Amino acid sequence: MSKKLEIDGEVADRITVLNLIDYRKYLKKELVDFKKGGYLHSEDVVGNIKRIEALTLIIGDFKIGDTE
């Protein structure tokens, strides 16, 4: 017998937003570390900047508080 976990849309949206926020924070941390002298490939620097901008736009679509 297969078991399913069901959650409502609000909970699913909140989980998604929290994951996107965590990913954005990670990318920002990589850029801060890079600016302090840490290594980050030049393509990753450009990619991280683009991803941060895109994530900010996407996170704004969810209209949920605490999006930092």
Residue pairs with C-beta under 8 A, 6 or more apart in sequence:
7 15
13 62
13 64
14 64
16 62
17 59
17 62
17 64
17 67
20 55
20 58
20 59
21 59
21 66
21 67
21 68
23 51
23 55
24 51
24 52
24 55
24 56
24 59
25 68
27 48
27 51
27 52
27 55
28 48
28 52
30 38
30 40
30 44
30 48
31 40
31 45
31 48
31 49
31 52
33 40
34 40
34 45
40 48
59 67
60 67
